[in-house]
Amino acid sequence: MHLTIQDVSKFFGEFQALHNVSLEVGSNEFVCLLGPSGCGKTTLLRIIAGLEPFDSGTLRMGERDLREIDAQHRGFGIVFQSYSLFPNMTVAENIGYGLKIRKWPRDEIDAQVRELMELVRFPELAARYPHELSGGQQQRVAIARALAVDPALLLLDEPLSALDARVRAEMRTEIRDVQRRLGIPTIMVTHDQEEALTMADKIVCMKDGRIEQVGTPQELYSAPQTRFVADFVGISNLLDEQTAAQLSPHLLAHKPEDAETQLLALRPEQIGLRPEGDGEATVAQITFLGNISRITVEWRDQHLVSEVHCDGRFQAGDRVAFEIQPDAGTWVRA
């Protein structure tokens, strides 16, 4: 079963939050809606969940037209950033709540809860209350509760943003692992590019209520189509045709004829550096990132960013020369 979104638009008064958004989500896909605040990603998620009406377009899950089906009858699981656990219920009671209101037999509820607690790796916490749990544990409970009802679609609204960096990294792995094992189509809203790149089968990059580009993490990073995607997903050095030619004339060899493709996006790892006393650029700043260093260089009144392995060759103020492959970078629409 897959989700089909076709030409969906949404207005809040005179403000148009979504502009004819179309998207397909496959039966086992993990899809990330990625973009800055205000781009429309949460509005789209709420429309899919049935928490927000839409003004035009179609929304279908398999053969079902979702426009006439309210949220509680769509059979979707939803996990919010704020966990939204019932404070007066134990972990086991929170996870089994959806089954209880569906009037499952008590023994079946208990069996399902035990299975899910094993799945999210904390069977020993069944009798605890939410205030006795860490943020990561509370989020695991929220995910288990959403999975308890065997959802046709799992919706995650920035579920990791309230967690610290280490727990967030652990939860990324755990959520992705559970999703793969259960094979539930999943849509997650995030503004964190690292989350999207590490978790998604498919990224939907949004800006101003429109989809800028849809593709795998590798496609959005290695072959961005627009300046916005090149700048938002990872770090890019954006050069016009004249500047690219000054950096290396060979870079123009793979420039498309399309008049819209006006800027060359060079990723930092595509700009190699070597120490050279009379080099054309100067090291302005070095940021140590563990196995690599991010080096900002001054060149022709602008700054370029390079990433190189940490080997101690470079210091601020050093003169350097560039080492760039002729086929480096991607030409994008400005």
N, C-alpha and C positions, 0 to 999 in steps of 0.2 A: 504494500500500500504506500502511495506517495502523495505528497502535498503539492498542489498546483496553485500558484498565485498568478493571476492574469490582470494586468492593467489596473491594479488597485490604487485608488486615490483617497486621500483623507484631508478634510478641511477642519480647522478650528476657527470658526468665524470666517474672517477673510484670509486667514493665513493657511496656506496649503502645506501640510506637513509631509505628505507623500504624493509623488507625481508619477502616476501610471507605472507602478512597480510590478514587474513580472519575474517569477522565480519558480524553479522546480526543486523539490527536496526528495531525493530517492529514498527507497524503503529502509536502507541501512546507513544512510549518510549522517555524518556529523557536520553541521553547517554553522559557521560563525558569521553573525552580522556585525561587521566592524566599521567603526567610524567615530568621529568626534561627537561631543555632546551636541544635541540639537539636530543631528543628521536624519532622524526619523527611525532609527533602528528599534528603539523601545516601543514606539507607536506601532510599528509593524508587528512586533512580537505580541503586543496586547490585542491587536486585531486578530491575529492567528488564534490566540487563546480564547477569543470571544469576550474579552473584557472591554473592548472598544469597537463601536460600529464603524463601518467604512462607507464612503459616499458613492463610489462606483467601482466597477471591476468584478471579478469572480474569485472565489476562494473555495477550493475543493480538496477533500481528503479521499483519495480513491474516487469512487462514484458519488460520494456524499457532497451535496452543496451545503457549505457551512454557514451561509448567510442566515438561514432560518433555524440554525441549531444554537441554543444558548450555551454558555461556557460549561455548565455542570453536566451537559449531555454530550459534549464532544469527546470525552474519554481521553483528554490530554493530561499529562502530569506537568506541574509548574513549580519551579523552585525560584524563589526571589532572593535578592541580595540580603534582605533582613532576616532570613531564616523563617520567621513567622510561625514558630512552634508554640503550642499551647503550654503556658507555664505551669498549669496545674495538672498536667499529664506527664506520666513517665515516658521514657524513650519508647518502650514497647507500645504504650497507649497512643503516642503520637503517630508512630508508624502504622498502627492498625486502625486509625481513626476512619480513613476513607472506606475501609472494608466494613467497619462497624455500621456506618450510615447506609451502606449498601445491603445491610442485613445478612452478611455472611455468617455461617455457623461459627461458634466460639472456637472450636477445635481447628477449623480451617484458618481462622484469623491467626491463631497462635502459631500454626505451622508456617504460614506465610511470613509472619514477623520474624520468626527464628531464621528462616532462610535468607531474608533480606539483611538481617543483622550480621550474618556470616558473610554475605556478599560485600557489605561495606566495612567489614573487619572490626566490629566491636561488640561481639555477643555478650561480653561481660557487663555491659552498661545498661542492660534492659530496665533495671529498676531505678535508674537515676532520673532526676528532673533536669530540664534545660539549664537552669542556673548553676548546676553542678558540672557542666560540660564546658570545654574550651570552644572557641569559635569554629575550629575545624571539625570538632565532634558534632556540634550543632548543625553544621552544614551537611555532614554525612547523614544525620537523622532526617533533615529536610529532603535530601535526595532519596533516601530509602522510603520515606512516606510517599513521595511522588511516584516511585516505582511500584509501590504496593498494589496499586489498582490496575497493573498491567497496561500502561498507557499506550495508545496508538502513536503518540508523539510526545516527546519530552522537550519542554521549553525551559530554558535557563536564562534568567535575567541578571546578568553580571553577578553570578553566584560567589565569586572568589574575591571581589574587590574589597571586602571588609577584613580579609585575612592578611597576616604578615607574609613577607616574601617567601620564607621557607615553607610554611604550611600551604601557601598558594601553589607552589611548585609541586608539592606532594599531591595536592588535590587534583591538579590537572591530570596527572598520571592516573589517579584512581578513577576519576570520572570517565576518562577516555577508555580505560580498561573495562569498566562496568558496561559502558555503552556498546563496546565491541562484543562483549560476551552475550549480552541480551539482544543485540541487533535492533535496538529501538531507534528510529529516526529522531535526530536531536537538533534543535536550533538553539544556539547560545548567543546572547547579546554581550558584546564586550567593546571597550575602547582601547584595550591593551593588545597591541600588535603581537607581542610575544605569545600571549595566550592563543590568539588566533593561529599563528604560524605553527605552534607545537601541537594543537589539539584538532584542528579542522581537517576534514576531507576536502571541504570547499569553503572558500571565504567569499562573502558578499561585502564588498567595500562600498560604503554609502557616503553621500555628501549632499546636504541641502535637500533631503527627501527624495533623492534619486540614486539609482545604482550606478556607480562609476565603472565597476569591473567585477566580474564573477570568475573565479578560477581556483585551482589548487593553490596551496601556499607557495609552492615552487613557481607557479606561473605568475602570481602577483609580485613575488620578489624579483624573479629573473626577467620577466617580460611585462612590466607595467605598461598600461596603454595611455595613461594620462599623467600630467604633472602632479595632480593631487595624489594618485596612488603611489607614484614613485617617491613622493615626499612623505606620505603617511605610513607606508609599509616599509620599515627600515629607514636607513639614511641614504640619501642620494646627493651627488654633486650634479647640479643641473646647468648645462652649458648650451648657449645658442650656437648656431652653425659656425659663426666667425670665431668664437672662443674655442670651440672644439678643434677647429682647424689650426689655431695657434698652439694648442696643447699638443696635438699630433695630427698632421694632415691625413694620416691613414684612417682616422676615425670617421672620415666622411665617406669611406668606400662602401659602407653598408647602410648609408642613409636612404630611406625610401623616397620615391618620387612624390608621394602624397604630400600636398602642400600643408596639411594640418600637422604633420609631424615636424615640429620646430625645435624641440629641445632634446639634447642627449643626456640621459640619466646614467651616471657612472657610480656604481656602488664603491664604498671605500676600499674593499678588498681588490678592486680592479685597478686601483691607482698604486702601483709599486713605486718605491723610493730607493735611491741609493745615495750615499754620501758623495758629494762632489764639491770641491772648494769653490769652483766658479759656476755652480749650479744655478738654475734660473729661479728657484724657489727657496724660501727660508722657513725653517721649522718655527712655528709660533707657539704651539702648545702640545704637550704630550699627556694623554690620559691613560693611566695604567689600568688594564681590565683583566689582569690575570695572565692568560696565555697569549693575549695580544695587547698591543698598544694602539690607541686611536690618536693619530697625529694630524693636527691642523697645520697646514702650511700656507704662507702668504705667497701669492703668485699673481702678477699683473693686477694689482689693486683688488684682488678678491681672495677669499679663503677656500681652500679645498681640503677635504677630509680623506685621509688614508688610514687603512688598518693593516698593521704588519705584525709579524711574530716578535715577541719581546726578546731582543738579543743585545740590548744596550748600545746599539750603533748610533742612535740619534739622541741629540740634546737640543734644547731650545736655543735658537740662534744659528744652528748649523745650516749651511747651504746644501741643498739637495737637488738631484735631477730626477725626472719621472721615468718610470718604466711601465709602459701601457701597451697591451696587446692591440693590434689593429681592429679586431672584432669586438672589443670591449664595449659595454654599455648598450642601452636600448633607446631608440628614438621614440619620444612620446609627444602627445598633443599638449600644447601649452595651456 
